[in-house]
Amino acid sequence: TTSPLKKKLRLVRFKRLETTGKRETSANSIR
């Protein structure tokens, strides 16, 4: 059983990864 807290952390981590990925892609496109 996964606790809601862990789920939340995972979601936050995923969102953070998504934002960083977008930044990387945007930086690459600028190059």
N, C-alpha and C positions, 0 to 999 in steps of 0.2 A: 504493500500500500504506500503510495507516494503522498507525502504531506503537501497541502496547498502552498506552504511556504517554499518548499523545494521547487514546486511547479512555477511559482512566481519568480524565483531566482533564475530558473532556466529560461523563462520568457524574457526576463530583463537581459540576460546574457545574450540571448539570440538577437534581441533588438539592438544591443550594443554592437554585436558582430555585423549586423546588417548595416548600421550607420557607418561603421568603419569601412566596410566593404564599399559602400557608396562613395565615400570620400576617396578611397584608393582608385576606384574606377574613374571618378571625376578628374583626379590628378593625372591619371594616365591619359585621359582624353585630352587634357590641356597640353600634355607633352606631345 
